[in-house]
């Protein structure tokens, strides 16, 4: 199961549904850490150091910074982008499937967009 870092912009209704679907979900919410308010490169560095995949709604800047890390040959455990206009139920189902079935090495250095 993937270990997640939940970005500040992430819809907590999706997180609640994900927690119900996957009671053993291992996640950290950015707002509940010293990372609150930090820029994407810092979040990506923290996620890499702590082996966590970032779940975000940020389709604009997070993928760019993630691929910058890959280009610079820095560790990038992965990013999952959930479009804000994706229906909550579909987002929960797709995210639960990905988190539960994907191995960390299968998403490393990648940005995955839901729905898959």
C-alpha positions as CSV (number, residue, x, y, z in Angstrom):
1,X,0.0,0.0,0.0
2,X,1.3,3.5,-0.9
3,X,2.1,5.9,1.9
4,X,0.6,9.3,1.2
5,X,1.3,13.0,1.9
6,X,-2.0,14.8,1.5
7,X,-1.4,18.3,-0.1
8,X,-3.0,21.4,1.5
9,X,-5.4,21.8,-1.4
10,X,-6.8,18.3,-1.2
11,X,-10.5,17.8,-0.6
12,X,-10.9,16.3,2.8
13,X,-14.2,14.7,1.8
14,X,-12.2,12.5,-0.6
15,X,-9.7,11.8,2.3
16,X,-12.6,10.8,4.6
17,X,-13.9,8.4,2.0
18,X,-10.5,7.0,1.3
19,X,-10.0,6.4,5.0
20,X,-13.3,4.5,5.2
21,X,-12.4,2.4,2.1
22,X,-8.9,1.7,3.4
23,X,-8.9,1.7,7.3
24,X,-5.1,1.0,7.4
25,X,-4.3,4.0,5.1
26,X,-0.9,5.5,6.1
27,X,-1.1,9.2,5.4
28,X,0.1,12.6,6.7
29,X,-1.8,15.8,6.1
30,X,0.4,18.8,5.2
31,X,-1.6,21.2,7.4
32,X,-0.9,19.0,10.4
33,X,2.9,19.3,10.0
34,X,5.6,22.0,9.8
35,X,5.1,21.8,6.0
36,X,2.0,23.9,6.1
37,X,2.3,26.8,3.7
38,X,5.5,25.5,2.2
39,X,6.1,25.5,-1.6
40,X,5.9,22.4,-3.8
41,X,9.7,21.8,-4.0
42,X,9.9,21.6,-0.2
43,X,6.9,19.2,-0.1
44,X,8.5,17.0,-2.7
45,X,11.8,17.0,-0.9
46,X,10.0,16.0,2.4
47,X,8.0,13.3,0.6
48,X,11.1,11.9,-1.0
49,X,12.9,11.8,2.4
50,X,9.9,10.2,4.1
51,X,9.0,7.9,1.2
52,X,5.5,9.3,0.7
53,X,3.5,9.8,-2.5
54,X,1.9,13.2,-2.8
55,X,-1.9,13.3,-3.4
56,X,-2.9,16.7,-4.8
57,X,-5.4,18.6,-6.8
58,X,-2.6,20.8,-8.2
59,X,-2.5,20.2,-11.9
60,X,-0.4,23.3,-12.6
61,X,2.8,23.5,-10.5
62,X,3.2,20.2,-8.6
63,X,3.7,18.0,-11.7
64,X,6.3,20.5,-13.1
65,X,8.3,20.5,-9.8
66,X,8.0,16.7,-9.6
67,X,9.4,16.3,-13.1
68,X,12.1,18.8,-12.3
69,X,13.3,16.5,-9.6
70,X,13.3,13.5,-11.9
71,X,15.2,15.5,-14.5
72,X,17.8,16.5,-11.9
73,X,18.1,12.8,-10.8
74,X,16.6,13.5,-7.4
75,X,14.4,11.0,-5.6
76,X,10.7,11.5,-6.4
77,X,8.4,8.9,-4.9
78,X,5.5,9.9,-7.0
79,X,2.5,12.3,-7.3
80,X,-1.1,11.4,-7.8
81,X,-3.2,14.3,-9.3
82,X,-6.9,14.2,-8.7
83,X,-8.7,16.8,-10.8
84,X,-10.9,19.0,-8.7
85,X,-13.9,18.4,-11.1
86,X,-13.7,14.6,-10.7
87,X,-16.8,13.3,-8.9
88,X,-16.0,12.6,-5.2
89,X,-17.2,9.0,-5.4
90,X,-15.1,8.3,-8.5
91,X,-12.1,10.0,-6.9
92,X,-12.3,7.9,-3.8
93,X,-12.8,4.7,-5.8
94,X,-9.9,5.4,-8.2
95,X,-7.6,6.6,-5.5
96,X,-8.3,3.6,-3.2
97,X,-7.6,1.2,-6.0
98,X,-4.3,2.9,-6.9
99,X,-3.1,3.3,-3.3
100,X,-4.0,-0.3,-2.4
101,X,-2.7,-2.1,-5.5
102,X,0.3,0.0,-6.6
103,X,3.7,-0.8,-5.2
104,X,5.9,2.2,-4.4
105,X,8.4,1.3,-7.1
106,X,5.6,1.3,-9.7
107,X,4.8,5.0,-9.2
108,X,8.4,6.3,-8.4
109,X,9.4,9.1,-10.6
110,X,5.9,9.4,-12.1
111,X,2.9,11.7,-12.0
112,X,-0.4,9.7,-12.2
113,X,-3.6,11.5,-13.1
114,X,-6.9,10.1,-12.1
115,X,-9.0,8.6,-13.4
116,X,-6.5,6.1,-14.6
